Amino acid sequence: MTQLGQACEQFYGFKQPPFGLTPNTDFYVELPSQQQAFELLLFALSSGEGFIKITGEVGTGKTLLCRRLLNALASDGVRSAYIPNPALSAAGLWRAIAHELALNADDKSDLQVQEAIQQCLLQFALAGQPVVLIIDEAQCMPEDTLEALRLISNLETERQKLVQIVLFGQPELNNTLATTRFRQLLQRITYSADLRPLNNSETLAVYLQQRLSVAGYRGMPLFQTSALKHLWQASRGIPRLVNILAAKTLLVGYGNGCRQLEARHVAKAVADTEGAYPFAPDWSWLRLSTVCAAVILVLI
């Protein structure tokens, strides 16, 4: 951390950065769509359903939700195989799964790897230990690899699936699954959910305050109402962009020696952030003045 960052944290009384970009479940905020998605995941997995899909735009918190799910599964004793970068060939996907299951696939053919995975999953099933395959950034999967995923989902006994699969991906994943080639795979997805941005500045205020509290802040509300409105408009409620802008706004406020953050501080942060949305001008005063002028003309 830079000296500037440390000085900013000390100025506002933080114990750690409140708006870091690294997914940290300590800063998890139970937003409505996140809560619904997490509850759906737990219900679907406990029901033994084979395929679940979670989608959301860039920056809406898919990876953080994925981390939270992994932690929950570990605490419940559920074995998981996590594939964070699925831009692999079909054979590469099988070998990545073998690695996650602690199987040695170095000297085995592709067919032997598949057989070893099936036997391993069968042993877990006989021991009453479910296995969950979690794939992040699933929209990056080549089509042949996605087809291999369908074959993996076929692994089952007469009573249960040998592996449950959870896909996390951007909306492009929906477009791929909607094609004719993957209609069988799409039919197997029994539950799905979409992660949405923060819907207004009030929800944004709750999000910011919870992260500030986790970071150790104990003072009065740090962001003024006008700052919240500007921050929500500039970020469109996308959590990752909120974090970037909020962190920069803190630095601007610290540089000005301000204990409360105003709209002008947010504006400077927005000007320094390429991905931020520009402020929409407020034309209400112009409409009002136009109406007033029309009334005056009629009276004259």
KEMARLO-744923 format. One line per field, with one value per residue: x, y, z of N, C-alpha, C in turn; residue number from 1. Coordinates in steps of 0.05 Angstrom, whole numbers, plus 32768, in hexadecimal, padded with zeros to 4 digits. Atoms other than C-alpha are relative to their C-alpha. Layout:
nx: X|...
ny: Y|...
nz: Z|...
cax: X|...
cay: Y|...
caz: Z|...
cx: X|...
cy: Y|...
cz: Z|...
n: NUM|...
! end
This chain:
nx: 8011|7FF1|8001|8018|8016|7FFE|8007|801D|800D|7FFD|8010|801C|8003|8003|7FEC|7FF8|800E|801B|800A|7FED|800C|7FFD|8017|7FFB|801A|8004|800F|8018|8018|8017|8012|8017|7FFC|7FEB|800D|8012|7FF0|7FF2|8014|8007|7FEA|8001|8018|7FFD|7FEB|800A|8015|7FF3|8004|7FE7|7FF5|8009|7FF2|8002|7FF5|8000|7FEE|7FE5|7FFF|8018|7FFA|8002|7FE9|8003|8015|7FF3|7FEF|8011|800B|7FEA|7FFC|8017|7FFD|7FEA|8009|8013|7FF2|8006|7FE9|8005|7FEB|8003|7FF2|8003|7FFB|8008|7FF8|7FF0|800A|8011|7FEE|7FF5|8014|8000|7FE8|8002|8011|7FF0|7FEE|8010|8008|7FE7|7FFA|7FE8|8008|7FEA|7FF8|8018|800E|8019|8014|7FF9|8006|801D|8007|7FF7|8013|801A|7FFC|7FFD|801A|8010|7FF8|800B|801D|8004|7FF9|8014|7FF3|8005|7FEB|800B|7FEE|8007|7FF1|8002|7FFC|8008|8005|7FE6|7FFC|8004|8019|7FFA|7FFC|801B|800C|7FF4|800D|8019|7FF9|7FFA|8019|800D|7FF6|8014|8009|801D|800E|7FF6|7FEA|7FE6|7FF5|8012|7FF1|8009|7FF3|8001|7FF8|800C|8018|7FF9|8005|801C|8003|7FF4|8011|801A|7FFC|800B|7FEC|7FFF|801B|8001|7FF3|8012|8016|7FF7|7FFD|8019|8003|7FEE|8005|7FF1|7FF7|8006|7FF3|800F|8016|8003|7FEC|8005|7FF3|7FE4|7FF8|7FFE|7FE8|7FE8|7FFE|7FF8|7FE4|7FF2|8000|7FED|7FE5|7FF9|800A|8014|8009|801A|8000|7FE9|8008|8018|8015|7FFA|7FEA|800B|800E|7FED|7FF1|8011|8004|7FE7|7FF9|8018|8005|7FEF|7FEF|7FE3|7FFC|8005|7FE8|7FEB|8007|8000|7FE4|7FF4|800D|7FF3|7FE6|8005|8009|7FE9|7FEF|800C|8004|801D|800A|8017|7FFC|8015|8003|7FE9|7FEB|8007|7FFC|7FE3|7FFB|800C|7FEF|7FE7|8007|800A|8018|8017|8014|8001|8019|8014|8008|801B|800D|8019|8001|8005|801C|8010|7FFE|800F|801C|8005|8000|8018|8017|7FFD|8008|801D|800B|7FFC
ny: 7FE8|7FE7|7FEF|7FF0|8011|8003|7FE6|7FFD|8011|7FF4|7FE7|8007|8013|801B|8014|800C|7FF2|8009|8003|800F|800E|801D|800C|8007|8006|7FF0|7FE8|8008|7FF2|8010|7FF1|8011|8014|8012|8012|8013|8013|8012|8012|8013|8013|8013|8011|8012|8014|8012|8011|8013|7FF9|8004|7FE9|7FE5|7FEB|7FE5|7FED|7FE4|7FEF|7FFC|7FEF|8002|8010|801D|800E|7FFE|8014|801A|8005|8006|801C|8012|8000|800E|801D|800B|8002|8016|8019|8008|7FFF|7FEF|7FFD|7FE4|7FFA|7FE3|7FF7|8017|7FFE|8018|8014|8014|8011|7FF0|7FFE|8019|8002|7FEC|800C|8015|7FF3|7FF7|8018|800B|8018|7FFD|8005|7FF9|8015|800E|7FF7|7FF1|8014|8009|7FEA|8000|8017|7FFB|7FED|800E|8011|7FEF|7FF5|8016|8005|7FEA|8005|8016|7FF7|7FEB|7FE5|7FF4|7FF0|7FEA|7FF4|7FE4|7FF4|7FE3|7FF5|8015|7FF7|8003|801C|8007|8010|801C|8004|7FFF|801A|8014|7FFC|800F|801C|8003|8000|801A|8013|8004|801B|8002|7FF0|7FE5|7FF6|8002|7FE5|7FE9|7FEC|7FE4|7FEE|7FE3|7FF4|7FE8|8005|800E|801C|8005|8000|8019|8017|7FFE|800B|801B|8015|8004|8002|8015|7FF6|7FEC|800D|800C|7FEB|8000|7FE6|7FEB|7FE6|7FE9|7FEB|7FE5|7FE9|7FF2|7FF4|7FE3|7FF5|8009|801A|7FFA|7FF7|8018|800E|7FF1|7FFF|801B|8004|7FEE|800B|8016|7FF4|7FF3|7FE4|7FFD|7FE4|7FF8|8008|7FF4|7FF5|7FF0|800A|7FF8|8011|801A|7FFF|7FFF|8019|8014|7FFA|8005|801D|800F|8014|8018|8000|7FFC|7FE4|7FF2|8002|7FEF|7FE3|7FFA|7FFF|7FE7|7FE9|7FFE|7FF2|7FE4|7FF3|7FFD|7FEB|7FE6|7FFE|8000|8017|800A|8000|7FF2|8006|7FF6|8014|8016|7FF7|8002|801D|8008|7FF5|8010|801D|8003|8010|7FF3|7FF4|7FE3|7FF6|7FF6|7FE6|7FFD|7FEB|7FF9|7FE3|7FF5|8005|7FEE|7FE5|8000|7FFF|7FE5|7FEE|8004|7FF4|7FE3|7FF8|8002|7FEA|7FE7
nz: 8000|8002|7FE9|8003|7FF8|7FE3|7FF4|8003|7FED|7FE5|7FFF|7FFC|7FEA|800A|7FF9|801A|8016|8001|801B|8011|8016|7FFC|7FF3|7FE4|7FF5|7FE8|8009|800F|7FF9|8009|8012|8006|8015|7FF6|7FEC|800E|800F|7FED|7FF5|8015|8002|7FEA|8003|8016|7FFA|7FEB|800C|8012|801B|800E|800E|7FF7|800F|7FF4|8013|7FF8|800F|7FF4|7FE8|7FEF|7FE8|8005|7FF4|7FE3|7FF9|8004|7FE9|7FE9|8003|7FFA|7FE3|7FF4|8006|7FF0|7FE4|7FFE|8007|801B|8012|8017|8015|8009|8019|8003|801B|8010|801C|8004|8012|7FF2|7FF2|7FEB|7FEA|7FF1|7FF0|7FEA|7FEC|7FF3|7FED|7FEA|7FF0|7FF7|8010|8011|801C|8011|8012|8009|8018|7FFA|7FF8|7FE5|7FEE|7FFD|7FF0|7FE5|7FF4|7FFB|7FE9|7FE9|7FF9|7FF6|7FE5|7FEF|7FFD|7FEE|7FE5|7FF8|8002|801A|800D|8010|8013|8003|8016|8002|801B|8011|801B|800F|8008|801C|8004|7FFC|7FE3|7FF5|8006|7FED|7FE7|8001|7FFC|7FE4|7FF2|8004|7FED|7FEC|7FFA|8004|7FED|7FFC|8010|7FF3|7FFD|8005|800F|7FFE|8014|7FFC|8019|800A|8010|8019|7FFB|8007|801D|800A|7FF8|800F|801C|8005|7FF8|7FE3|7FF5|7FEC|7FE8|7FF4|7FF2|7FE7|7FEC|7FF1|7FF2|8009|7FF3|800B|7FED|800B|7FF2|7FEB|800F|7FFB|7FEF|7FE4|7FFE|8001|7FE5|7FEE|800A|7FF8|7FE3|7FF5|8006|7FEF|7FE5|7FFF|8001|7FE7|7FFE|7FEA|7FFF|800C|801D|800E|801A|8000|8012|801B|8008|8005|801A|8015|8001|800C|801D|800E|7FFF|8008|7FEB|8004|7FE8|8005|8007|7FE7|7FF0|800C|7FFD|7FE3|7FF7|800A|7FF2|7FE6|8004|8006|7FE7|7FEE|800B|7FFA|7FE3|7FFA|7FF1|800F|801C|800E|801C|800F|7FFD|8012|801B|8006|8003|801A|8015|8001|8004|801C|8001|7FF2|8011|7FFC|7FF3|8012|7FF7|7FF5|8010|7FF4|7FFE|801A|8006|7FEF|800B|8019|7FF9|7FF5|8016|8010|7FF1|8001|801B|8001|7FF0|800F
cax: 8000|8018|8027|7FED|7FBE|7FD6|7FCF|7F88|7F74|7F90|7F6C|7F28|7F36|7F38|7F5B|7F5E|7F4A|7EFE|7EF9|7F2D|7F21|7F3A|7EFE|7EFD|7EC3|7ECE|7EB0|7E76|7E37|7DF5|7DD6|7D90|7DA5|7DE3|7DB9|7D86|7DBD|7DE2|7DA2|7D91|7DD6|7DD0|7D8A|7D9B|7DDB|7DB8|7D81|7DB5|7DA5|7DD9|7DE2|7DDE|7DEF|7DFE|7E08|7E16|7E37|7E81|7E8C|7E4A|7E6C|7E6C|7EB2|7EA4|7E64|7E8C|7EBF|7E87|7E69|7EAD|7EB5|7E6F|7E7B|7EBD|7E9D|7E67|7E9B|7E87|7EBE|7EC5|7EED|7EF8|7F0B|7F19|7F30|7F09|7F28|7F40|7F3A|7F09|7F44|7F61|7F20|7F20|7F68|7F5A|7F22|7F50|7F82|7F4C|7F39|7F83|7F89|7FCB|7FBC|8002|8010|7FC9|7FA4|7F66|7F3A|7F5F|7F57|7F0C|7F07|7F30|7F02|7EC4|7EE0|7EF4|7EAF|7E8F|7EB8|7EA4|7E5B|7E60|7E7F|7E44|7E71|7E55|7E82|7E74|7E97|7E99|7EAE|7EBB|7EBB|7E95|7E87|7ED1|7EC8|7ED3|7E96|7EB8|7ECA|7E83|7E6C|7E9D|7E7B|7E3A|7E5C|7E76|7E30|7E1B|7E44|7E11|7DF8|7DB0|7DA0|7DCB|7DFA|7E43|7E53|7E2B|7E40|7E3C|7E4B|7E5C|7E5F|7E50|7E0F|7E34|7E2E|7DE2|7DEA|7E17|7DE9|7DAD|7DCB|7DB1|7DF2|7DEA|7D9F|7DAB|7DDA|7DA9|7D72|7D9C|7DA3|7D6F|7D7C|7D99|7D9F|7DB7|7DE1|7DCA|7DEA|7DD6|7D92|7D96|7DC0|7D9F|7DB6|7DFA|7DFD|7DF1|7E27|7E5A|7E4A|7E52|7E96|7EAC|7E97|7EBE|7EFA|7EF5|7ED1|7EA8|7E98|7E5C|7E44|7E80|7E5D|7E2C|7DE9|7DFF|7E3F|7E17|7DEB|7E26|7E4B|7E0F|7E04|7E4E|7E53|7E0C|7E0D|7E42|7E67|7EAD|7EA6|7E89|7EC7|7EF6|7ED2|7EC9|7F13|7F27|7EF3|7F13|7F57|7F3A|7F17|7F56|7F7E|7F4D|7F4C|7F01|7EE1|7EA3|7EA2|7E7B|7E63|7E9F|7ECE|7EA8|7EAC|7EF8|7EF9|7ECC|7EF8|7F33|7F0E|7F05|7ECF|7EA2|7E62|7E5D|7E2B|7DEA|7DD8|7D9C|7D6E|7D35|7D47|7D44|7CFF|7CE5|7CFF|7CE1|7C9D|7CA2|7CB4|7C79|7C49|7C64|7C5A|7C12|7C04|7C22
cay: 8000|8046|807A|80A3|8068|805E|80A8|80A8|806C|808D|80CE|80AB|8078|8039|7FFA|7FE0|7FF9|7FF8|7FF6|7FC5|7FA2|7F5D|7F31|7F2D|7F0A|7F33|7F6E|7F46|7F70|7F4B|7F70|7F59|7F35|7F18|7EFD|7EDE|7EBE|7EA2|7E85|7E66|7E47|7E28|7E0E|7DF1|7DCF|7DB2|7D97|7D72|7D98|7D8E|7DD2|7E1A|7E5A|7E9F|7ED8|7F22|7F5C|7F6C|7F86|7F6F|7F40|7EFB|7EE8|7F01|7ED7|7E9C|7EA4|7EA6|7E66|7E44|7E58|7E3F|7DFC|7DF3|7E01|7DCD|7D99|7D99|7D89|7DBE|7DC4|7E0C|7E20|7E6C|7E70|7E40|7E57|7E10|7DD9|7DA1|7D75|7DAE|7DB5|7D6B|7D70|7DB0|7D8B|7D50|7D80|7D9E|7D58|7D4A|7D16|7D0C|7D14|7D21|7CDD|7CCB|7CCF|7CFB|7CBD|7CA5|7CEA|7CE8|7CA2|7CB6|7CF1|7CC6|7C93|7CCA|7CEA|7CA6|7C9A|7CDE|7CCD|7C8A|7CAE|7CDF|7D1A|7D45|7D68|7DAC|7DC5|7E11|7E35|7E80|7EAC|7E75|7EA1|7E97|7E4C|7E36|7E13|7DCF|7DD7|7DEA|7DAB|7D83|7DA2|7D83|7D3F|7D4A|7D59|7D14|7CF2|7CD5|7C97|7C7E|7CAA|7CE8|7D14|7D08|7D51|7D92|7DCB|7E16|7E47|7E90|7EBB|7EFB|7F03|7EEA|7EA5|7EA9|7EB8|7E7B|7E4C|7E66|7E4A|7E0A|7DE4|7DEC|7DE1|7DA0|7DC3|7DFD|7DCD|7DB0|7DF3|7DEC|7E2E|7E70|7EB7|7EFB|7F2B|7F73|7FB6|7FE0|7FFC|8042|8070|8058|8011|802D|8050|800E|7FED|8023|8027|7FDC|7FDB|8018|7FF7|7FB8|7FE4|8002|8044|805C|80A4|80C9|80B7|80C4|80D0|8109|80FD|8124|80FB|80BA|80CF|80E2|80A2|8077|809B|8096|804C|8037|800F|7FDD|7FC9|7FC5|800A|8023|800A|802C|806F|806C|805E|8098|80C6|80B6|80CC|810C|811B|810D|813A|8172|8163|8155|8127|8120|8110|813C|8139|8162|812D|80F7|8121|8123|80D7|80CE|80FA|80CC|808B|8076|8043|8074|808C|80D7|80FF|810B|8154|816A|818F|8198|81E2|81ED|81CC|81F6|8237|8225|821A|825C|8281|8263|8278|82BF|82C3|82AB|82DE|8315
caz: 8000|7FEF|8024|8008|8012|8059|8069|804D|8077|80B6|80A6|80A3|80D9|80AE|80C4|807C|8037|8032|7FE6|7FCD|7F8C|7FA2|7FB2|7FFE|801F|805F|8037|801B|801B|8018|7FDE|7FC8|7F88|7FAA|7FE4|7FB5|7F8B|7FC8|7FE6|7FA3|7F9F|7FE4|7FD7|7F93|7FAB|7FE9|7FBB|7F91|7F52|7F1C|7EFA|7F13|7EEF|7F0C|7EDB|7EE2|7EBF|7ECB|7F11|7F30|7F62|7F42|7F5A|7FA1|7FA3|7F88|7FC0|7FF3|7FD7|7FDA|8023|8033|8011|8036|8079|806A|8056|800D|7FDB|7FA5|7F64|7F51|7F0A|7F09|7EC1|7E94|7E52|7E48|7E15|7E25|7E39|7E62|7E89|7E9B|7EB3|7EDB|7EFE|7F0B|7F2B|7F57|7F6E|7F7E|7F47|7F22|7ED8|7EBE|7E9F|7E8C|7E4A|7E45|7E4A|7E88|7EA8|7E9C|7EB9|7EF6|7F03|7EFD|7F2E|7F5E|7F5C|7F66|7FA4|7FC0|7FB2|7FD5|8011|8012|8000|7FC9|7F97|7F79|7F3B|7F39|7EFA|7EFB|7EBC|7E99|7E5D|7E49|7E3E|7DF6|7DD8|7DD7|7E21|7E31|7E0E|7E39|7E75|7E5F|7E5D|7EA3|7EBA|7EA0|7ED7|7F06|7F29|7F28|7F63|7F60|7F38|7F45|7F3E|7F43|7F16|7F23|7EEB|7EF9|7EBB|7E97|7E6E|7E30|7E4F|7E46|7DFD|7DF2|7E18|7DEF|7DAE|7D90|7D9F|7DEA|7DF1|7E17|7E48|7E51|7E63|7E9A|7EBE|7EF3|7F18|7F02|7F1E|7F06|7F2F|7F27|7F37|7F73|7F61|7F81|7FAB|7FEC|7FDF|7FCD|8011|8035|800A|8019|8063|806E|804B|8072|80B3|80A3|8095|80DA|80CD|8109|80F7|80DB|8094|8068|8026|8021|7FFE|7FC1|7FBE|7FC1|7F87|7F5D|7F6F|7F5D|7F1B|7F08|7F1A|7F03|7F44|7F2C|7F6C|7F4E|7F30|7F72|7F95|7F64|7F67|7FB3|7FBE|7F92|7FB3|7FF6|7FDC|7FC0|8002|8029|7FFA|8009|8054|8054|8087|805C|8013|7FE4|7F9C|7F85|7FA1|7F7B|7F3C|7F3F|7F49|7F0D|7EE2|7EF3|7EE3|7E9A|7EA9|7ECF|7EB0|7EA5|7ECE|7EAA|7EAA|7ED2|7EA1|7ED2|7EDC|7E91|7E8B|7EC5|7EA7|7E64|7E83|7EAA|7E6A|7E45|7E7D|7E7C|7E30|7E37|7E6D|7E42
cx: 8011|7FFE|7FE7|7FE8|7FFF|7FF7|7FE2|7FF1|8002|7FEE|7FE3|7FFC|7FFB|8016|800A|7FF1|7FE3|7FF6|8014|7FF2|8003|7FE8|8006|7FE5|7FFA|7FEF|7FE7|7FE8|7FE8|7FEC|7FE9|8005|8015|7FF4|7FEF|8011|800D|7FEC|7FF8|8016|7FFF|7FE9|8004|8015|7FF6|7FEB|800C|7FFD|801C|800D|7FF4|8010|7FFB|800D|7FFE|8014|801B|7FFE|7FE8|8004|7FFF|8017|7FFE|7FEB|800B|8012|7FEF|7FF4|8016|8005|7FE9|8001|8016|7FF8|7FEC|800D|7FFA|8019|7FFA|8018|7FFB|8011|7FFD|8004|7FFA|8006|8013|7FF4|7FEF|8012|800C|7FED|8000|8019|8000|7FEE|800F|8014|7FF2|7FF8|8019|8007|8019|7FF9|8017|8006|7FE9|7FF5|7FE7|7FEA|8005|7FFA|7FE2|7FF7|8008|7FEE|7FE6|8002|8002|7FE5|7FEE|8007|7FF6|7FE2|7FFA|8006|7FEC|800B|7FFB|8017|7FF3|8016|7FF7|8013|7FFA|8006|7FF9|7FFB|8019|8004|7FFC|7FE8|8005|8004|7FE5|7FF0|800B|7FF3|7FE5|8005|8007|7FE7|7FF0|8009|7FEC|7FFC|7FE2|7FF1|8009|8016|801A|800D|7FEA|8011|7FF4|8010|7FFC|800A|7FF3|7FE8|8006|7FFC|7FE4|7FFD|800B|7FEE|7FE5|8002|7FF6|8013|7FFE|7FE4|7FFD|800C|7FEE|7FE9|8007|8004|7FE6|7FFA|8013|7FF8|8012|8008|7FFC|800F|7FEF|7FEB|7FFC|8016|7FFD|800D|801E|800A|8004|8019|801A|8004|800A|801E|8011|8001|8013|801C|8008|7FF5|7FEA|7FF5|7FE4|8001|8014|7FF8|7FE6|7FEB|8006|8017|7FF6|7FF1|8013|800F|7FEF|7FFC|8019|8008|7FEA|7FFB|8010|8015|801D|8006|7FFB|8019|8016|7FFB|8001|801C|800D|7FF3|800C|801A|7FFC|7FF7|8017|8013|7FF5|7FFB|7FE4|7FF8|7FE7|8005|7FE8|7FFF|8019|8018|7FFB|8006|801D|8008|7FF6|8011|801A|7FFB|7FF3|7FE6|7FE7|7FED|7FFE|7FE6|7FED|7FF7|7FE4|7FF2|7FE6|7FFD|7FF8|7FE2|7FEF|8001|7FF1|7FE2|7FF9|7FFF|7FE7|7FE8|8001|7FF7|7FE2|7FF3|8003|7FEC
cy: 8019|8010|8011|7FF0|7FFD|8019|8005|7FEE|800B|8018|7FFA|7FEB|7FE4|7FEE|7FF1|800E|7FF6|7FF9|7FF3|7FF1|7FE1|7FF4|7FF6|7FFC|800E|8019|7FF9|800F|7FF1|8011|7FEE|7FEA|7FEC|7FEC|7FEB|7FEB|7FEC|7FEC|7FEC|7FEB|7FEB|7FED|7FEB|7FEA|7FEC|7FED|7FEC|8006|8001|8019|801A|8015|801B|8013|801D|8010|8002|8012|7FFD|7FEC|7FE2|7FF1|8001|7FEC|7FE4|7FF9|7FF9|7FE4|7FEC|7FFD|7FF1|7FE2|7FF3|7FFD|7FE9|7FE5|7FF6|8003|8011|7FFF|801B|8005|801E|800A|7FE9|8002|7FEA|7FEF|7FED|7FEE|800F|8003|7FE6|7FFE|8015|7FF5|7FEA|800D|800A|7FE9|7FF1|7FE5|8006|7FF9|8004|7FEA|7FF0|800C|800F|7FED|7FF6|8016|8000|7FE9|8003|8014|7FF3|7FEE|8010|800B|7FEA|7FF9|8015|7FFC|7FEA|8007|8016|801C|800C|8010|8015|800C|801D|800C|801E|8009|7FEB|8009|7FFE|7FE4|7FFD|7FED|7FE2|7FF9|8001|7FE6|7FEA|8002|7FF1|7FE2|7FFB|7FFF|7FE6|7FEB|7FFE|7FE2|7FFF|8013|801D|8008|7FFD|801B|8015|8016|801C|8011|801D|800D|801A|7FF9|7FF2|7FE2|7FF8|7FFE|7FE6|7FE9|8000|7FF5|7FE3|7FEA|7FF9|7FFE|7FEA|800A|8015|7FF3|7FF4|8015|8004|801A|8014|801A|8015|8013|801B|8015|800B|8011|801E|8009|7FF8|7FE4|8003|8009|7FE9|7FF1|800D|7FFF|7FE6|7FFC|8012|7FF6|7FE9|800A|800E|801C|8001|801C|8004|7FF6|8010|800D|8010|7FF6|8007|7FEF|7FE4|7FFF|8001|7FE6|7FEA|8005|7FFA|7FE3|7FEF|7FE9|7FE7|8000|8004|801D|8012|8001|8012|801D|8008|8003|801A|8019|8004|800F|801D|800F|8004|8016|801C|8004|8000|7FE6|7FF4|8003|800B|7FF8|8009|7FED|7FE8|8008|7FFE|7FE2|7FF6|8009|7FF0|7FE3|7FFD|7FF1|800C|800C|801E|8008|800A|801B|8001|8018|8009|801F|800D|7FFC|8014|801D|8003|8003|801C|8014|7FFE|800C|801E|800A|7FFF|8017|801B|8002
cz: 8000|801A|7FFF|800A|801E|800F|7FFE|8013|801D|8004|8006|8015|7FF7|800B|7FE7|7FEA|7FFD|7FE4|7FEE|7FEB|8002|800E|801D|800E|801B|7FF9|7FF1|800B|7FF5|7FF1|7FF8|7FEC|8009|8014|7FF2|7FF1|8013|800C|7FEB|7FFD|8016|7FFE|7FEA|8006|8015|7FF4|7FED|7FE3|7FF1|7FF5|800A|7FF2|800D|7FEC|800B|7FEF|800F|8018|8013|8018|7FFD|800F|801F|800A|7FFD|8017|8019|7FFF|8006|801E|800E|7FFC|8012|801D|8004|7FF9|7FE4|7FEF|7FE8|7FED|7FF3|7FE7|7FFB|7FE4|7FEC|7FE2|7FF8|7FEA|8010|8011|8018|8017|8011|8012|8017|8016|800F|8015|8019|8013|800A|7FF2|7FEE|7FE3|7FED|7FEB|7FF5|7FE6|8008|8009|801D|8015|8006|8012|801D|800F|8007|8018|801A|800A|800B|801C|8013|8004|8013|801D|8009|7FFF|7FE5|7FF5|7FEF|7FEF|7FFB|7FEB|7FFF|7FE4|7FEB|7FE3|7FEF|7FF6|7FE2|7FFD|8005|801E|800E|7FFA|8012|801B|8001|8005|801D|8011|7FFE|8016|8018|8006|7FFB|8012|8002|7FEB|800F|8005|7FFA|7FF4|8004|7FED|8009|7FE6|7FFA|7FEE|7FE5|8002|7FF8|7FE2|7FF4|8006|7FF0|7FE4|7FFF|800A|801D|800C|8015|801B|800D|800F|801A|8017|800E|800F|7FF5|800E|7FF2|8016|7FF4|800F|8017|7FF3|8006|8014|801E|8005|8000|801B|8013|7FF9|800A|801E|800B|7FFB|8011|801D|8003|8001|801A|8004|8014|8001|7FF5|7FE2|7FF0|7FE6|8003|7FEC|7FE3|7FF4|7FF9|7FE5|7FE9|7FFC|7FF3|7FE3|7FF0|7FFE|7FF4|8014|7FFD|8017|7FFB|7FF9|8018|8011|7FF6|8005|801E|800B|7FF7|800D|801B|7FFE|7FFA|8019|8013|7FF6|8006|801E|8009|800E|7FF4|7FE3|7FF1|7FE2|7FF0|8003|7FED|7FE3|7FF7|7FFD|7FE5|7FE9|7FFD|7FFA|7FE4|7FFF|800C|7FEB|8006|800D|7FEB|8009|8009|7FF1|800C|8002|7FE5|7FF9|8010|7FF5|7FE6|8005|800A|7FE9|7FEF|800E|7FFE|7FE5|7FFD|800E|7FF1|7FE8
n: 1|2|3|4|5|6|7|8|9|10|11|12|13|14|15|16|17|18|19|20|21|22|23|24|25|26|27|28|29|30|31|32|33|34|35|36|37|38|39|40|41|42|43|44|45|46|47|48|49|50|51|52|53|54|55|56|57|58|59|60|61|62|63|64|65|66|67|68|69|70|71|72|73|74|75|76|77|78|79|80|81|82|83|84|85|86|87|88|89|90|91|92|93|94|95|96|97|98|99|100|101|102|103|104|105|106|107|108|109|110|111|112|113|114|115|116|117|118|119|120|121|122|123|124|125|126|127|128|129|130|131|132|133|134|135|136|137|138|139|140|141|142|143|144|145|146|147|148|149|150|151|152|153|154|155|156|157|158|159|160|161|162|163|164|165|166|167|168|169|170|171|172|173|174|175|176|177|178|179|180|181|182|183|184|185|186|187|188|189|190|191|192|193|194|195|196|197|198|199|200|201|202|203|204|205|206|207|208|209|210|211|212|213|214|215|216|217|218|219|220|221|222|223|224|225|226|227|228|229|230|231|232|233|234|235|236|237|238|239|240|241|242|243|244|245|246|247|248|249|250|251|252|253|254|255|256|257|258|259|260|261|262|263|264|265|266|267|268|269|270|271|272|273|274|275|276|277|278|279|280|281|282|283|284|285|286|287|288|289|290|291|292|293|294|295|296|297|298|299|300
! end
